Amino acid sequence: MDTAANSGHSTGSPLARGRHWLSRLSLRQVFVLVVAVGLLVPGVLFTLLMLDWRRDELTRQFRTEQERVLETLALGLRQPLWDLSLNAGQPLVDTAMKDPRIVSVRVDGSFPGEPFISIIVPERRQGRAMQLSRPVHFGDQIIGKVLIEFDDGDLRRRLAAQAREYVLLIGVELVVSLLLILLLLDSRFLGPLRRLIEQAKTLTDHEAVAAAPWVRDDEIGDLGRQLEWARSELHRLFGELNDKNDALELDIVERMQTEEALRASEAKYRELFLSNLDGICVTDMNGLVLDANPALLALLDVPAEALVGKQLVSFVAEAWRNYDDHMIQHRVLVDGHCGEYEIELYRPGDGLLPVSAKGVLMRDVDARPIGVWRILRDLTERKAAALRMELAAKVFDNTAEAIMVIAPDNHIASVNRAFTEMLGYATDEIVGQPSSVMRDATIDPEVYENINRQYINHGAWQGEVPFRRKSGETFTAWAQINVVRDVTGRIGDVVALIRDISDAKQAQERILHLARFDALTQLPNRAYFRELAEEAIAEAHRHHEHRALLFVDLDHFKTINDSLGHDVGDQLLKEVAGRLHDALRAGDVVGRLGGDEFVVLLRNLDEGEDASYVANRMLARLAQPFQLNEHELVVTPSLGISLYPVDGEDYDTLVRNADAAMYHAKENGRNTYRFYTADMNARALEILSVENQLRRALERDEFVLHYQPQVDMGSGRIVGVEALIRWRHPERGLVGPMQFIPIAEERGLIGAIGQWVLREACRQNQAWQAEGLPPIEVAVNLSAMQFYGRDLAQDITAILAETGLAPRWLALEVTESVIVQDVESTIATLAALKGMGLKLAIDDFGTGYSSLSYLKRFKVDKLKVDRSFVMDVPGDADDSAITRAIVNLARNLGLQVIAEGVETPEQWSFLKNEGCDEVQGYLISPPLPAEDLAKRLARGAWRLGSI
Ligand SMILES: Nc1nc2c(ncn2[C@@H]2O[C@H](COP(=O)(O)O[C@H]3[C@@H](O)[C@H](n4cnc5c(=O)[nH]c(N)nc54)O[C@@H]3COP(=O)(O)O)[C@@H](O)[C@H]2O)c(=O)[nH]1
């Protein structure tokens, strides 16, 4: 708009533009402009008039001076011109030329031709030139003429200087006048005007203070006073207005707050109505439903239109309608409300719904009844909960587990029947008692306090608790304790489920015992012994002590087990376990690894060698015969000893090394002990390797029998041979029986090998006979395992039948140590074998177990004097005496006697003299392969003459 207006003005007439320009000037600018114009116009006019006057005056003065110069020359030149004296005229003219306004002077005579004098200075022409001339009279005669050319440049300059002076004068006057006028204007008019403006501005300013009073009596002073009056009036009015405004604002705010509170309250109640979990409806005084909340619609499972506008009574079950009506009519309408009462609502399509009902009378502002609030709460869940509570109470009372509720003050709040039965208290005896009443007084109270801390800190705890019954009897219970907290997390009751686990504990202990102890011997089993041993090793490690681990294996136990049955074997193991245990000091432990293997851990050894005392004690204890039912058994052990820490620092190493040492003991004749040495493991590995190879040797037919002749000392005839096994090892060549028979015995392989030997010996003997060689006995060595193992008689019968050898050509050699293992059983076996017609010999006779008392009962044919006695006869008196005694014994018992290991003629002679029947030894022949032996046989009688 302004822009348009401005542009309109700028494009209007100059007058309009001027007016507009003027309208935009301030009052001061207008005053300045008016005063300036008012002073300038007369000043300019005055200056122009003055200049005009001065020009006329100066021009006039210039003409006068021209006339005078011209006159002066015309007069001065009369004579010279008359005289034509240039010298006289020239100075006059030169003098005139000194006036700078004269450009030229020309003096003409009355004679023709050249001027009498002519002087011209052209450069003096700067303005307008004026030429004046005058005739020169000499008397009345004109004798010449003077012509002067004047320049008005000087006149003009003087006029211009005069004009500048006027302009300057007027300018100064104008400025001074303006300043004076402005000063006056400002002090008398503009200043007060500004004050009036400032005063006017304060009219609407409520905070403004009263202006200084106007002292002048002119119009401005009046205006100022009027303005001050108006200001104070306005101020007063504004004050009143503000007060009213404030009051109004307060009123509006209060009203808005009230309205807001009303709206919030209404929304709240509406929200309460809508979100209430209870069903709520509003009915008029006739029971017509005016409004219903979603909970009620959900309760009845109907849409709003099915309920609103309908009689609420139509949803009340028939049976409850009168009652409901009674409550509304006689309670709600009379008292204004009623307490909760139960009715049943009809739920379309879904039967009846138990609800609690409540009614509140609604009134209008004049307290006139206008309707009834109905509040209906679903009781389905509450009834179910009540049912559950009832059930829980029954469970609580009838459950087999004892339950105790402890109140926060640590007193027993309630117990169930099982509890009273378990603890022996009647309910009223125990309820109210402190929970500590059931503590076992022998238990450190800290145990119970710790349990209390556990369940309080963690909310629950379960575990074993020692309790005391009313009778004083203590028992172990399994308690599951749970802390019940209220919603704030505060500890409420503590519920404890208590189960008497005394029986289970005993069972557990039994199970633990079974898990730890060998059922047969009641010694720690392999696993538990390891535990104990590892503890003992750790303890030794801590205290820098020694320990010894003994590996005990019974010699030939398998034989006993197989021959006499497992019952006897079991009894023997029990007895052995007892004896081993008795041989130990307190703190030492013996365990059973399995079978006939026992391990012993010795503590508190001053030095490793101390273990040998225990080993010897064990050997001595076990050396005593065992009387098991009708059997008297002799069992020897082989013991291996490893020492902590020198032979191993952990249990497995110690056991492995003791085992290796035990094998070494077996290899060294059994019934002894060996300390572990580093090379034993290599030996153990070798044994393992031999065992594996032995298993394959039978399949690969790697065994062979050599036969050593047995010569009758009287005739020199070979009357028999001893079959001695060799192993044609694919790598080691021919391996002697001592290299593998003990291992075969130990590892249970001797049965199969022995069978093979028996069969092969019988077959070969039968073959020799079939070749027509003189018939001889073949003697076969029997191991204990063969002797006590399977039915030996039956096996031999089968072999004899198979090979066709007559029983009388087969002799069996059994060592003393074998037959004394179980005397009764041996007697029976020997009798059976004897009955078959076989020959029987006791090998190695005299080496230790000579049970002379039983010898008569043994049905043997021959005693074989051990090589250890023979080798030193006749030189050694003792051996000679023993040999002699054995020969005599045999003779007295009616038995034959054969001496083995005869290597020298002296031995031969001694034995011959003593009456020995037969001999066997390198003197006659080493064991020979079957074909070599056949050749010997073929050669007939032994040539004794050379001996
Ligand atoms: N259960 C089985 N045991 C067997 C069987 N074959 C052999 N053996 C037993 O092995 C032991 C060693 O036998 P071997 O190395 O064959 O030694 C026998 C003879 O070679 C040796 N002998 C014989 N005469 C002499 C002699 O003059 N000097 C001397 N230094 N040694 C000699 O004696 C061994 C025979 O002894 P024995 O049996 O006591 O008569 C040996 O104990 C065999 O019993 C087998 O098949 N089953």
The ligand as an ORCA input file, in Angstrom:
! r2SCAN-3c Opt
* xyz 0 1
  N      53.005   -127.308     33.204
  C      53.955   -127.564     32.357
  N      55.223   -127.340     32.713
  C      56.177   -127.621     31.822
  C      55.920   -128.138     30.596
  N      57.087   -128.329     29.966
  C      58.033   -127.931     30.781
  N      57.477   -127.509     31.918
  C      58.134   -127.011     33.060
  O      59.017   -126.088     32.687
  C      60.105   -126.105     33.565
  C      61.411   -126.001     32.774
  O      61.461   -127.027     31.808
  P      62.704   -127.110     30.896
  O      63.296   -125.810     30.624
  O      62.292   -127.959     29.787
  O      63.692   -127.835     31.797
  C      63.553   -129.217     32.007
  C      64.817   -129.916     31.635
  O      65.388   -129.403     30.498
  C      65.669   -129.660     32.849
  N      66.694   -130.719     33.020
  C      66.618   -132.025     32.832
  N      67.794   -132.639     33.135
  C      68.613   -131.640     33.543
  C      69.926   -131.620     33.979
  O      70.636   -132.642     34.079
  N      70.462   -130.420     34.328
  C      69.695   -129.240     34.211
  N      70.260   -128.094     34.582
  N      68.447   -129.294     33.803
  C      67.898   -130.423     33.459
  O      64.774   -129.769     33.919
  C      63.429   -129.420     33.512
  C      62.550   -130.535     33.843
  O      62.257   -130.414     35.198
  P      61.062   -131.225     35.842
  O      59.793   -130.863     35.167
  O      61.068   -130.810     37.253
  O      61.392   -132.610     35.631
  C      60.044   -127.378     34.334
  O      59.754   -127.128     35.645
  C      58.915   -128.075     33.703
  O      58.149   -128.778     34.673
  C      54.594   -128.400     30.230
  O      54.294   -128.892     29.180
  N      53.632   -128.093     31.159
*
